[in-house]
């Protein structure tokens, strides 16, 4: 599956569960670690875990399985590594603290509607 198609599926799954402040950053020309970072926030531990669970189940239906998932138990920052796509689901506080959008500011922030085309 193409990484853009996978990113579209992830965005839809996160929107289904009401993720906050959803951002997709195209880092394909900046790094070899992935093509896209997908960043979202949840309001509490339960929602953050629900977002991660829904993404995982949705991608498994498409035959995509994570290389690694970190941070699920504490749910302050869940990192889901799908090789070409890396998903970051944060608590609001940790998202402000780590500020990945600033760190990866040289990447192209994708418009969600643009990604869905």
C-alpha positions as CSV (number, residue, x, y, z in Angstrom):
1,X,0.0,0.0,0.0
2,X,1.3,3.5,-0.9
3,X,2.2,5.6,2.1
4,X,-0.3,8.4,1.0
5,X,-3.1,5.9,0.9
6,X,-2.2,4.6,4.4
7,X,-2.1,8.2,5.7
8,X,-5.6,8.8,4.3
9,X,-6.8,5.7,6.2
10,X,-5.2,6.9,9.4
11,X,-6.6,10.4,9.1
12,X,-10.1,9.0,8.6
13,X,-9.7,6.7,11.6
14,X,-8.5,9.5,13.8
15,X,-11.4,11.8,12.7
16,X,-13.9,8.9,13.4
17,X,-12.8,9.0,17.0
18,X,-12.7,12.9,17.3
19,X,-9.0,13.4,17.5
20,X,-8.0,17.0,18.2
21,X,-5.7,19.2,16.1
22,X,-4.9,16.6,13.5
23,X,-1.8,17.4,11.4
24,X,-0.1,15.5,8.6
25,X,3.5,16.5,7.9
26,X,5.2,15.2,4.7
27,X,8.8,14.5,5.7
28,X,9.7,12.4,2.7
29,X,12.2,14.8,1.4
30,X,13.8,15.5,4.8
31,X,14.3,12.0,6.3
32,X,14.6,8.4,5.4
33,X,12.7,7.3,8.6
34,X,9.3,7.9,7.1
35,X,7.2,9.7,4.5
36,X,4.6,11.1,6.9
37,X,4.2,12.1,10.5
38,X,0.6,12.1,11.6
39,X,0.1,14.1,14.8
40,X,-3.1,14.2,16.8
41,X,-4.2,14.9,20.4
42,X,-6.7,13.4,22.7
43,X,-8.4,14.9,25.7
44,X,-7.6,12.1,28.2
45,X,-5.9,8.7,28.6
46,X,-9.0,6.8,27.5
47,X,-9.5,8.8,24.3
48,X,-5.8,8.6,23.4
49,X,-5.9,4.8,23.8
50,X,-9.1,4.6,21.8
51,X,-7.6,6.6,19.0
52,X,-4.6,4.3,18.9
53,X,-6.8,1.2,19.1
54,X,-9.0,2.4,16.2
55,X,-6.0,3.3,14.0
56,X,-4.5,-0.2,14.7
57,X,-7.7,-2.1,14.0
58,X,-8.4,0.0,10.8
59,X,-5.0,-0.6,9.4
60,X,-5.0,-4.3,10.3
61,X,-8.2,-4.6,8.1
62,X,-6.0,-3.3,5.3
63,X,-3.2,-5.8,6.0
64,X,-0.9,-3.2,7.6
65,X,0.7,-4.0,10.9
66,X,2.9,-1.8,13.1
67,X,6.6,-2.4,13.5
68,X,6.3,-0.9,17.0
69,X,3.9,0.8,19.3
70,X,5.3,2.7,22.3
71,X,3.6,4.6,25.2
72,X,0.3,2.8,25.2
73,X,0.1,2.1,28.9
74,X,0.8,5.7,30.1
75,X,-1.0,7.2,27.0
76,X,0.7,10.6,27.3
77,X,2.3,10.0,23.9
78,X,1.6,6.9,21.9
79,X,4.0,6.4,19.0
80,X,2.9,4.0,16.3
81,X,5.5,3.1,13.7
82,X,4.2,1.7,10.4
83,X,7.5,2.2,8.6
84,X,6.5,4.9,6.0
85,X,4.0,6.4,8.4
86,X,4.7,7.4,12.0
87,X,1.7,8.3,14.1
88,X,2.0,10.4,17.2
89,X,-1.1,10.6,19.5
90,X,-0.5,13.0,22.4
91,X,-2.1,14.4,25.5
92,X,-2.5,18.2,25.0
93,X,0.2,18.9,27.6
94,X,2.8,16.5,26.1
95,X,2.1,17.7,22.6
96,X,2.9,21.3,23.6
97,X,6.0,20.2,25.5
98,X,7.5,18.1,22.7
99,X,6.3,20.4,19.9
100,X,7.0,18.1,16.9
101,X,5.5,20.6,14.5
102,X,8.3,23.0,15.4
103,X,11.0,20.3,15.2
104,X,9.8,19.2,11.8
105,X,8.8,22.7,10.5
106,X,10.8,22.1,7.3
107,X,8.4,19.4,6.4
108,X,5.3,20.1,4.3
109,X,2.1,20.4,6.4
110,X,-0.6,18.7,4.3
111,X,-4.1,20.0,4.2
112,X,-6.4,17.2,5.4
113,X,-8.7,17.8,2.4
114,X,-5.6,17.7,0.0
115,X,-4.5,14.4,1.5
116,X,-8.0,12.8,0.9
117,X,-7.9,13.5,-2.9
